[in-house]
Amino acid sequence: MIEVLLYVFGILIIVIGLAVSIALHEIGHLVPAKLFGVKVTQYMVGFGKTLWSKRKGETEYGVKLIPLGGYVAMTGMYPPKKPGEAARASTTGFLNSVVQEGSPRTRGSVEHADIVSELERIGDVEPTELRHGLAGMVDDAREASAETIAEGEDHRTFYRLPVWKKIVVMLGGPVMNLILAFVFFGIVLVGFGVPQNSTTLGSINECLVPASSSATKCDSGDPAAPAAEAGLLPGDKLISVDGAPVENWDAFRTLVSESPGKHLAVKIERKNDQGEAFQMELELTPVANERQATDAGGQAKVDATGKPVYETVGMIGATPASEMVPQSVADVPPFVGDNVSRVAGMVLHLPERMVDIWNAAFGSEARDPNGPMSVVGVGRLAGEIVSVDDAPVAARAQVMFSLLGSLNVALFVFNLIPLMPLDGGHIAGALYEGLKRGIARLRRKPDPGPIDTAKMVPITFAVVVVGGFMTLLLVYADLVKPVSFFG
């Protein structure tokens, strides 16, 4: 029963952490929008049915049923088709950019006479030229503007902002996720530390087996490994070799590698049965043995045919114990940058990744543990981690903070994809607008004004449909063939 409760608790941690991350993401949009004078009508965390809301000033703040999204509704993200028309209120949310809360009029819900009168009022094309299909979706977006913008407030619309202010508003959300990633990974690196090889021995081998050998255990005729023969034990701490202090395991390993057949005076610290530490000196003689060669980056070397490259070095048959070593604050930015780079690479190869997910979900292929997963999959991992019996509490907490950091990196990268309705799509639109206006100034042409982002509504719809399909596929794969840390 306790294990089940811990599993549920792990899932709740991720759900709450994700909801908080989304809430702060939308605050990243809300604050600069209000500072720049844009009218914000709604700030919502989640989507679906509204569980709670409260109006403060002109903005309604609320929480919705499903905490897997959020949005800030700003007036006038879509500029009017013609000067003098009202703009459409839109949102920063993924789904809400296409499906607005409430029931605005659509093309199928009004009479032909109403369309005629409306077209005559705004001076659009003749009724006989009424467009349908993708062009009709754009018209619908503009048609909704008269119902969402209060009279006399066109100056408070998003589209009237200078380009740099538009970028600040839309970049505010992803930047908030990036800041959260720094916080979570900072807690992991600086607060908990990262595992590193220590100068304490973790295990002692009975014998030495060449790396090119297929043997998996020692035979009775195999000579004892030098460490075992010298009397070294797991838990012994290396103090010095031939009088020179042992600073770290890598330095000791290099010394041993360069000393096959050489007698080394090794001073160690050992604890007795009462836990009291004492020092003693042993004679250790490394023997020549094969191991796979590595390059400067620690990667295994292979020849032109792809076969491993081996080298003969001195070895003693001992491995170090791992210890958590806190890192400095300066180590956090490179760590976050590496995570951003890996997630960006995953996004660039998302189509082929989704094919792999499909093959794993509906076929016999194994699931890639480093591939994408849905919130359901992350929640399952969190539940497994928290419910592990023999794992220290600190280790569980460290992994949970790592998951939350990874989630925020994913939110940062995903939202910067330059497609509507994602933040990156609005940023790309603002940059394009700035480019057009800059070229017009250089050519001494009239200001072309804001770009017509309403024309991107069909793309927005397509992105939502494709994104929804990928989400459903990931959720299904995480249910039928989940990624697990524990097999």
N, C-alpha and C positions, 0 to 999 in steps of 0.2 A: 504493500500500500504506500509506504514511504517513497519507494522508487517511482511509482506512478505520479505521486504528488510533485516530486522533484522534476520529473519529465515535463509535467504541465507548467511548473514554475519556470523552467528554462524557455518554454515557448512564450510564456507571458512576458518574460524579460525582452525577448526579441520584438514582440508585438508592440510593447510599450516604448521600447527604444526606437523602433521604426516610426511610431506615431509622433514621438517627440522630435525626431529628425525631420519629418515632413512638416510639422508645425513650425519649426525654426526655419526651414526652407522657405515657407510662405511668408514668414516675418521678414526674411531677406528681401522679398518683393514688396511687402506692405509698407515698411518704414520709408524707403526712398520714394515710393510712389506718393505717399502722403506729404513728404517733405517737398516734393516737386509740384504739389498742388493738384495731382490727379485725384478725381473722385473715386473712392473705393467703396463699393456698396456691400461687399461680403468678404469675410475671411472665414474659411471653413477648413476644418481638419477632418479628413475622411470623405466618403461619398455614400450615396444612398439616402436612407431616411434620416432626417435631422433628429438627433437625440436631445440636444440642448442648444439654445441660442439666446443671445442677448444683444440688443441694439444699444450702441454707444455712439451718440452723435449721428452721423450719416452712414455708419458701418455696422453691419450685423455680424457678430462673432458667434461661431457655433462649432459643434462637434457632431459628426454624422456616424452612421452605424458601422461602416466598414473602414477601419483606420489604415487603409492602404493607399491613400492618396490625399489630395487637398487642393485648394485653389484660392486665389484672391481675384475677385471680380472687379475689374477696372473699366471705367467707361471709355469708349472710343479707341479700342485697340485697332479696329478696322476704320480707316478714313472713309468719308463719303465719296460717292462716285463723282458728284459734281459739287462745286463750291456752294455753300449755303445749306446743304443737306445735313441732317444730324448724323452722328457716327454711332456705331454699334457698341454696346457694352460687351466686353468679353472677359475671359479669365486666364489665369496662368496655369490652370489645371490641365492635365492630359485629356481626360474624358470630357470635362466640362467645357472645353473649347468647341466641342461639336454639339453636345447635348446640354442645353441650358436648363436650369431648374425653372419650373413653371410650364406654362403652355402657350408660347407665342404662336401667332398665326403662321400657318404654312401654306404652301401653294395648293394643297389639296383641301384646305379647310375654308377657303373663301369662295364666294361666288364670282362668276365672270364679270359681272357688273362692278363688283368691288375692285377687281384688278384694273378694269378700264379706268375707273375714277381715280385710283391711286396713281396709275401711270400718267394720266392727264395732269394730276396735281404736281408731280415732280418733274414733268416735262421729259419723260423717257421716250422710248420708241413707241410706235403705233401698236395697238393691241394685236394687229395681225402679225407683228414681228416678235411676239412673245416667245422667249427662248425657254428651252427645256434642258434636261440632262445636267451636265456639269455647269454650264452657264447659268442654269436655273438655280443651282445651289448657291452661286455667288449672289444672284439677285435676292434670294431668300435672306442671306446674311445682311444685305443692305436694307431690305424691307423691314427687318426687325428693329432698325435703329430708331425709328420714330416712336416706338413703344418703350424704349429703354433710356433715352436721354431726356432729362428734364429741360424745359425751355429756358434758354439763357445760360446753359452750362456747357456749351460747346468748347469754351476756352479751357475747361478742366479735363479734356479728353487726352488719352495717352498719345494719340497720333500727332498732336500738336507739340509734343516735347521735342527739344533739340535732340539730335542723334546721340550725343554722348549721354544725355539723361535717360534715353530709352535703353541704352546698353547697361547703364548702372542699375536701372530697375530690374531688367531681366537677368542680369548677371548676379544680382543680390542673392537669389535662391541657391544656385549652385555653389557660390562662394561660401554661403553658410554651411553647406554640407562639407565643403573642403575644410573649413575651420573645425567642424565637429570631428572630422577624420584625424586632424592634427591632435585634438584633445584626447580622443580614444586611443590612438596609437602612442601618444605621449605617455598616457597612463601605463600602457603595456611596456614600453621600452624603458622609461625612466622609473616608473613605480615598481614594476615587477622584474624587469630585466629580460635578457634573452639567454637561452642555454648556450654555454660555451664549455669547451674542454678545460678541465681544471688540472692542477698538478697532483691531484689525488688519483691513485689507481682505482679503476672501476672493476676490472676483471683481469685474471691471469690465465693464459692458455696453457693447456697441458703440453702441446707440441707446436711446431711450426709447419704449416702446409704451404707449399708454393702456390702463388696465385693462379698459375696455369694448370694446376692439378685439379682433377674432378673429385678428389677425396673430400668428404664432409666431416670426418671424425678421425681421431688419432688411432693408429694401430699399436699393438703392444711393442713392436720393435722400433717405433719412432723415438728419437732422442727427445728428452724433455726440453721445453722452451727455456731460453736463458733466464727469463724472469723467475720462472718456477724453480729452476735449478739453483738460483741465487737465494731463494727463500723469500722473495717479495710476496706480499699478500694484498688482496683487495682492501682498500682503506688506507694503505700506506701513502703518506704525503712526501713527495720529492722535495728535498731541501737543497742539495748541491751535488755536483758531479766533478770529481777531482778538485774540490775546493771552490769551484765557480757556482754561484747561486743559480738555481733553476727558476727563471722568470715566468715561463709559461710552457704549456705542453708542446707547442710547435717548435720551440727552440730545443727542447729535450729530444723530440722526434728527429729533428735535423742532425743533432749530435750523434744519436744512435745510428742513423742511416749512414753517416760518414765514418763509423768506427767498427766495421766488421772485424772480428778477431782481436780487438783491442780491449785490454782489461780496464774497466772504469770503476773508480771508487765512488759509490753512490751513498750519500747520507740521506736517511729517511726519518720521518716522524711517525711513530706508531702508538696506538693506545692499548693499554692493558685491559684486562677484564673489568677493572674498576673505572675505566674511562679516563685514566690518567695518561697524559702524553709523555713519551720519552723518545730520545733520538738514538739511532744506531747506524752503523756503516756496513755496507755489504759490497762484495765484489761482483760486478756484472760484466759479462763478456758477450756482446752482440755477435750473432752469426749471420753469414751471408744468406739471403733468401730472396725469392722473386716477389715482386708486387707490381701492380699495374701502374704505369707511369702517368703522371698528370701534368697539365700545363700550368702557367702562372695563375690562371683563374680557378684552379682546382678541378678542372674538367678532365675526365679520363681521355688519354691519347689513343688514337687508332691509326693504323697504317692506311695506305691507299686502297686496300681491299676491304677496309672496315673492321679488320681484326684488331684486338687489343694489343697495345705495345707494352712490353714488360721491361722492368729494370731490376738489377741485382743490388740490394742495399743491405745494410746491417739492420737486424730486427731482434727484438727480445720477447715478443709474444705477450704484450700487455696493452690494454686499452685504458684511456682515462675515464674518470667519472665526470658527469656533466654537472654544472652548477649555474644558477641564475645570476647573471652579472648585470646590474643596472647600467644603462647607457646614459650618455649626456644628452641634453636638449638638442645639441647640434646634430645628433644622429637621427632625429625625428624627420626633418624635411626630406633627406634622401630616401628614407624608408617609405614615406608617403608618396614621394615621386615615383619610386619603383612600383608601388601598388597602382598608381594612376596609369603608368605606362603599360602594365600588364592588362588592366581592365580595358584600356583603349585598344590594345591589340586584339582582345577578345571581341570587342564591338566591331572592329574592322573585318573580322572573319566570322561575324555572327551568322550569315547565311549557311556556311558550311558547318558551323557549330550546331545550328538548329537541325540540319540534316542528320548529324550524328545523334542528336537527342531523339529524333524521330526513329532512327534505326534501333536505338537502345530501348525506347519505350515500346515499340511494336515488333521488335525482332529479338535476336539472341545476342546482339553485340553488348559488350560491357559498357557501363556508364563511365565517362571520363570524370575522375574526381576533381579535376581542375577546370571543368567546363561550367557553363552558366547553370544556375538553378533559381527557382522561384522563392518567394518568401516562405512558402510551405516547406520547401527543402531546407532552408536556413533554420526555420523553426524546429524541424525534426532534429537537425544537428545540435541545436541548442538544448533540446530536451535530452538527447543522448549524453551530451557533455555534463550537464548538471546532475544527471541521475547515476553517473558512474560511482560505484561504491568506494573503490580504493584510491580515487584521485584526491589530492589535497584541495582544500577549498580555494587556496590562492591560485592553483593551476586552473581550476574551473573558471574562476573570475577572470583570469588573464585571457583565456580563450574567448569568453563572452565579450570582453572589451574588444578583442581582435575582430570578432564577427561584426560588432557594431561599427567599428572603424571601416571594415570592408564594405558594409552596406552603404555607408556615407560616401565612400569613394565611388561605388557603383552609381549612386544617385547623382553625384557630381558629373561623372563622365557621360552618363546616359542623357542627362538634361542638356548637355552641350552639343548633342547631335544636331546639326543645322537643318532640321526639318520641323515644320509646324505640326502640332501645336507645342512642341518642346521649346524650352527657353532658348536653345541654340538656334531654332528657326527664327524667332523674333530678333535675336541678336544679328543673325545673318541678314535679315530684312533691313534692320537699321543701318548696318554697314553698307549694304547696297544703296540705300537711300542717300547716305553720306557721299558715296562715290559718285552717284548721279548728280547730286547738287554741286560737288566739287568740279566735275567736268563741265557742268553748265556755267559755273563762274569763270573757269579758265577760257571757255569759248565765248564769254560775254553774252550768254543766252539767258532767258528768263528762268527764274527758279522753278524747277519742275514740281516742287511740292513733295509731300510724303508719297511713298510708293503705295500702290493699291494692294494691301495685304489681303483684302477680301478675295482676291483671285486665287489665293492659296487655300481656300476652304476645301475644295475637292481633294487636295493633297493632304490636308489635315484629316479629312474623313478616312482616306486610304491608310494613313499612318496609324490611326486609331484602330482600324479593322485589322491590319497586319500585326500591330502590337498586341491587340487582344487575342489573336490566334496564337502568337508565340507564348503569351502568358498562360493560356489554357494548356498548350502543349507541355510547357515546363511544369505546371502544376500536376498534370497527369503523369509525367515521367517521374516526378518526385514522390508520387503516391505508389506507382507500380514498380519502379526500380530506383529507389532513392540512393543518394550518395551517403555513405556511412564512414565514420572514422574508425569504427570498431568491427567491421566485417559483417 
